[in-house]
Amino acid sequence: MPIDLLLTNARLVLPGVGVSPGSVAVDEQGRIAAVLAPGVTLPAQRVVDCGERWLMPGLIDSHV
């Protein structure tokens, strides 16, 4: 079964690791399910080229 959404050419922020430019992220049911190496493609219903935009986890203020 093909993947719902494939986000390509993204600058992915990986907490504790750093930034991975040109990454490919697999979105399943609204969540990032996997991160692939730059240039890797899989069959998907929809492919979005992020144009080197930043993709990062949600920010939560837990100081309170």
Secondary structure, DSSP 8 states (H G I E B T S, - for coil): --EEEEEEEEEEEETTTEEEEEEEEEEETTEEEEEE-TT----EEEEEE-TT-EE---------
